[in-house]
Amino acid sequence: MKNLSPEVEKTIDAICALGCDVVSVTINALQNGELRPEYQALDDIQRASLLQELQSIMSVYQDGCR
């Protein structure tokens, strides 16, 4: 992970631990500007970083969650 705040790193770890489907739901929610408990404490810049990092992580899974 690149220059992420500790809060964002912790949030990424927590979301990823919940599984691939939750990561996908979280990405969609972030893209739609929705607030979810997993990241509601983050500010807008941190949420943008979270979205970028989660998208980067999921790009490895070209066929989705499997």
DSSP file (Angstrom, degrees, kcal/mol; ACC not computed):
  #  RESIDUE AA STRUCTURE BP1 BP2  ACC     N-H-->O    O-->H-N    N-H-->O    O-->H-N    TCO  KAPPA ALPHA  PHI   PSI    X-CA   Y-CA   Z-CA
    1    1 A M              0   0    0      0, 0.0     2,-0.6     0, 0.0     3,-0.1   0.000 360.0 360.0 360.0 141.6    0.0    0.0    0.0
    2    2 A K        -     0   0    0      1,-0.2    51,-0.0     0, 0.0     0, 0.0  -0.839 360.0 -40.8-105.4 121.8    1.3    3.4   -0.9
    3    3 A N  S    S+     0   0    0     -2,-0.6     2,-0.3     1,-0.1    -1,-0.2   0.761  83.7 159.6  36.8  46.3    1.4    6.4    1.4
    4    4 A L        -     0   0    0     -3,-0.1    -1,-0.1     1,-0.1    42,-0.0  -0.718  45.1-107.4 -95.4 147.6   -1.9    5.7    2.9
    5    5 A S     >  -     0   0    0     -2,-0.3     4,-2.5     1,-0.1     3,-0.2  -0.349  31.1-112.6 -66.6 154.4   -3.0    7.0    6.3
    6    6 A P  H  > S+     0   0    0      0, 0.0     4,-2.5     0, 0.0     5,-0.2   0.852 118.4  56.1 -56.6 -34.7   -3.1    4.5    9.1
    7    7 A E  H  > S+     0   0    0      2,-0.2     4,-2.1     1,-0.2     5,-0.1   0.912 108.9  45.6 -63.9 -42.4   -6.9    4.9    9.2
    8    8 A V  H  > S+     0   0    0     -3,-0.2     4,-2.7     2,-0.2     5,-0.2   0.919 112.5  50.7 -68.4 -43.3   -7.2    4.0    5.5
    9    9 A E  H  X S+     0   0    0     -4,-2.5     4,-2.5     1,-0.2    -2,-0.2   0.923 111.4  48.3 -59.1 -44.5   -4.9    1.0    5.9
   10   10 A K  H  X S+     0   0    0     -4,-2.5     4,-2.3    -5,-0.2    -1,-0.2   0.897 112.0  49.6 -62.6 -40.9   -6.9   -0.2    8.9
   11   11 A T  H  X S+     0   0    0     -4,-2.1     4,-2.7     2,-0.2     5,-0.2   0.907 109.9  50.6 -66.2 -42.4  -10.1    0.2    6.9
   12   12 A I  H  X S+     0   0    0     -4,-2.7     4,-2.9     2,-0.2     5,-0.3   0.940 111.2  48.6 -59.9 -47.9   -8.8   -1.7    3.9
   13   13 A D  H  X S+     0   0    0     -4,-2.5     4,-1.8     1,-0.2    -2,-0.2   0.915 113.1  47.6 -58.2 -44.3   -7.6   -4.5    6.1
   14   14 A A  H  X S+     0   0    0     -4,-2.3     4,-0.6     2,-0.2    -1,-0.2   0.913 114.4  45.2 -65.9 -43.5  -11.0   -4.7    7.8
   15   15 A I  H >< S+     0   0    0     -4,-2.7     3,-1.2     1,-0.2     4,-0.4   0.928 112.9  50.1 -67.6 -44.7  -13.0   -4.6    4.6
   16   16 A C  H >< S+     0   0    0     -4,-2.9     3,-1.4     1,-0.3    -1,-0.2   0.843 103.4  60.6 -63.1 -33.0  -10.8   -7.2    2.8
   17   17 A A  H 3< S+     0   0    0     -4,-1.8    -1,-0.3    -5,-0.3    -2,-0.2   0.733  96.5  62.1 -65.9 -21.1  -11.1   -9.5    5.8
   18   18 A L  T << S-     0   0    0     -3,-1.2    -1,-0.3    -4,-0.6     4,-0.2   0.596 116.0-105.7 -81.7 -11.2  -14.9   -9.5    5.2
   19   19 A G    <>  -     0   0    0     -3,-1.4     4,-1.9    -4,-0.4    -1,-0.2  -0.242  31.6 -66.6 109.8 165.1  -14.4  -11.1    1.8
   20   20 A C  H  > S+     0   0    0      1,-0.2     4,-2.3     2,-0.2     5,-0.2   0.856 124.5  54.5 -59.0 -42.8  -14.5  -10.4   -1.9
   21   21 A D  H  > S+     0   0    0      1,-0.2     4,-2.3     2,-0.2    -1,-0.2   0.900 108.7  49.0 -63.2 -39.9  -18.2   -9.7   -2.1
   22   22 A V  H  > S+     0   0    0     -4,-0.2     4,-2.6    -3,-0.2    -1,-0.2   0.880 108.8  53.7 -67.3 -37.6  -18.0   -7.1    0.6
   23   23 A V  H  X S+     0   0    0     -4,-1.9     4,-2.5     2,-0.2    -2,-0.2   0.933 109.9  47.9 -61.1 -45.1  -15.1   -5.4   -1.2
   24   24 A S  H  X S+     0   0    0     -4,-2.3     4,-2.2     2,-0.2    -2,-0.2   0.911 112.2  48.3 -62.4 -43.3  -17.2   -5.2   -4.4
   25   25 A V  H  X S+     0   0    0     -4,-2.3     4,-2.4     1,-0.2    -1,-0.2   0.903 111.6  51.1 -62.5 -41.0  -20.2   -3.8   -2.5
   26   26 A T  H  X S+     0   0    0     -4,-2.6     4,-2.8     2,-0.2    -2,-0.2   0.909 107.9  51.5 -64.5 -43.1  -17.9   -1.3   -0.8
   27   27 A I  H  X S+     0   0    0     -4,-2.5     4,-2.5     1,-0.2    -1,-0.2   0.940 111.6  47.6 -59.0 -47.3  -16.4   -0.1   -4.1
   28   28 A N  H  X S+     0   0    0     -4,-2.2     4,-1.7     1,-0.2    -2,-0.2   0.908 112.0  50.0 -60.5 -42.7  -19.9    0.4   -5.5
   29   29 A A  H  <>S+     0   0    0     -4,-2.4     5,-2.8     1,-0.2     4,-0.3   0.918 111.3  48.4 -63.4 -43.7  -21.0    2.3   -2.5
   30   30 A L  H ><5S+     0   0    0     -4,-2.8     3,-1.3     1,-0.2    -1,-0.2   0.911 110.2  51.7 -62.6 -42.4  -17.9    4.6   -2.6
   31   31 A Q  H 3<5S+     0   0    0     -4,-2.5    -1,-0.2     1,-0.3    -2,-0.2   0.821 112.0  47.3 -64.0 -30.5  -18.5    5.2   -6.3
   32   32 A N  T 3<5S-     0   0    0     -4,-1.7    -1,-0.3    -5,-0.2    -2,-0.2   0.391 115.5-114.8 -92.1   3.0  -22.1    6.2   -5.6
   33   33 A G  T < 5 +     0   0    0     -3,-1.3    -3,-0.2    -4,-0.3     2,-0.2   0.704  63.3 152.7  73.4  19.3  -21.2    8.5   -2.6
   34   34 A E      < -     0   0    0     -5,-2.8     2,-0.5    -6,-0.2    -1,-0.2  -0.530  41.9-129.1 -82.6 149.2  -22.9    6.2   -0.1
   35   35 A L        -     0   0    0     -2,-0.2     5,-0.0     3,-0.0    -1,-0.0  -0.835  26.4-178.2 -97.2 134.5  -21.8    6.1    3.5
   36   36 A R    >>  -     0   0    0     -2,-0.5     3,-1.5     1,-0.1     4,-1.0  -0.946  38.1-116.2-127.6 151.8  -21.2    2.7    5.1
   37   37 A P  T 34 S+     0   0    0      0, 0.0     3,-0.3     0, 0.0     4,-0.3   0.820 109.4  68.0 -55.6 -32.3  -20.2    1.9    8.6
   38   38 A E  T 34 S+     0   0    0      1,-0.2   -23,-0.1     2,-0.1   -24,-0.1   0.799 121.2  12.2 -61.0 -29.3  -16.9    0.4    7.5
   39   39 A Y  T X4 S+     0   0    0     -3,-1.5     3,-1.7     1,-0.1    -1,-0.2   0.250  87.2 113.7-134.6  14.9  -15.6    3.8    6.3
   40   40 A Q  T 3< S+     0   0    0     -4,-1.0    -2,-0.1    -3,-0.3    -1,-0.1   0.749  76.0  60.8 -63.8 -22.7  -17.9    6.5    7.7
   41   41 A A  T 3  S+     0   0    0     -4,-0.3    -1,-0.3   -34,-0.1     2,-0.2   0.610  88.1  92.9 -79.5 -10.8  -15.1    7.8   10.0
   42   42 A L  S <  S-     0   0    0     -3,-1.7     2,-0.1     1,-0.1    -3,-0.1  -0.533  74.8-126.6 -83.6 149.4  -12.9    8.7    7.0
   43   43 A D     >  -     0   0    0     -2,-0.2     4,-2.5     1,-0.1     5,-0.2  -0.288  36.8 -90.5 -83.8 178.4  -13.0   12.1    5.3
   44   44 A D  H  > S+     0   0    0      1,-0.2     4,-2.0     2,-0.2     5,-0.1   0.872 126.6  48.7 -60.1 -40.4  -13.5   12.6    1.6
   45   45 A I  H  > S+     0   0    0      2,-0.2     4,-2.0     1,-0.2    -1,-0.2   0.911 112.5  48.4 -67.4 -41.9   -9.8   12.4    0.7
   46   46 A Q  H  > S+     0   0    0      1,-0.2     4,-2.6     2,-0.2    -2,-0.2   0.877 109.9  52.6 -65.6 -37.0   -9.4    9.2    2.7
   47   47 A R  H  X S+     0   0    0     -4,-2.5     4,-2.6     2,-0.2    -1,-0.2   0.887 107.6  51.6 -66.1 -37.8  -12.5    7.7    1.0
   48   48 A A  H  X S+     0   0    0     -4,-2.0     4,-2.3     2,-0.2    -2,-0.2   0.906 111.4  47.5 -64.0 -41.0  -11.0    8.5   -2.4
   49   49 A S  H  X S+     0   0    0     -4,-2.0     4,-2.5     2,-0.2    -2,-0.2   0.905 111.0  51.7 -64.4 -42.0   -7.8    6.8   -1.4
   50   50 A L  H  X S+     0   0    0     -4,-2.6     4,-2.7     2,-0.2     5,-0.2   0.931 110.2  48.6 -59.6 -47.5   -9.8    3.8    0.0
   51   51 A L  H  X S+     0   0    0     -4,-2.6     4,-2.5     1,-0.2     5,-0.2   0.935 112.0  48.6 -60.2 -47.9  -11.7    3.5   -3.3
   52   52 A Q  H  X S+     0   0    0     -4,-2.3     4,-2.2     1,-0.2    -1,-0.2   0.922 113.9  46.2 -58.6 -45.7   -8.5    3.7   -5.4
   53   53 A E  H  X S+     0   0    0     -4,-2.5     4,-2.5     2,-0.2    -1,-0.2   0.906 112.5  48.9 -67.9 -42.2   -6.8    1.1   -3.3
   54   54 A L  H  X S+     0   0    0     -4,-2.7     4,-2.6     2,-0.2    -1,-0.2   0.900 111.6  50.2 -64.8 -39.6   -9.7   -1.3   -3.2
   55   55 A Q  H  X S+     0   0    0     -4,-2.5     4,-1.4    -5,-0.2    -2,-0.2   0.901 110.6  50.3 -63.5 -39.9  -10.1   -1.0   -7.0
   56   56 A S  H  < S+     0   0    0     -4,-2.2     4,-0.4    -5,-0.2    -2,-0.2   0.918 111.3  48.0 -63.3 -44.2   -6.4   -1.7   -7.4
   57   57 A I  H >< S+     0   0    0     -4,-2.5     3,-1.2     1,-0.2     4,-0.3   0.927 113.3  47.7 -62.1 -45.3   -6.7   -4.8   -5.1
   58   58 A M  H >< S+     0   0    0     -4,-2.6     3,-1.4     1,-0.3     6,-0.2   0.691  92.6  77.5 -73.4 -18.3   -9.7   -6.1   -7.1
   59   59 A S  T 3< S+     0   0    0     -4,-1.4    -1,-0.3     1,-0.3    -2,-0.2   0.738  84.9  65.3 -63.8 -19.9   -8.1   -5.5  -10.4
   60   60 A V  T <  S+     0   0    0     -3,-1.2     2,-1.3    -4,-0.4    -1,-0.3   0.812  92.6  65.1 -67.9 -30.6   -6.2   -8.7   -9.7
   61   61 A Y    X   +     0   0    0     -3,-1.4     3,-1.8    -4,-0.3    -1,-0.2  -0.653  63.9 170.8 -96.6  79.2   -9.5  -10.6   -9.9
   62   62 A Q  T 3  S+     0   0    0     -2,-1.3    -1,-0.2     1,-0.3     3,-0.1   0.790  76.9  47.6 -63.6 -30.1  -10.4  -10.1  -13.5
   63   63 A D  T 3  S-     0   0    0      1,-0.4    -1,-0.3    -3,-0.2     2,-0.1   0.171 116.1-112.7 -97.0  18.6  -13.3  -12.5  -13.4
   64   64 A G  S <  S-     0   0    0     -3,-1.8     2,-0.6    -6,-0.2    -1,-0.4  -0.467  70.7  -7.6  84.9-160.3  -14.7  -11.1  -10.2
   65   65 A C              0   0    0      1,-0.2    -7,-0.0    -2,-0.1    -3,-0.0  -0.610 360.0 360.0 -79.0 115.4  -14.8  -12.9   -6.9
   66   66 A R              0   0    0     -2,-0.6    -1,-0.2   -46,-0.0    -2,-0.0   0.292 360.0 360.0-154.0 360.0  -13.8  -16.5   -7.2
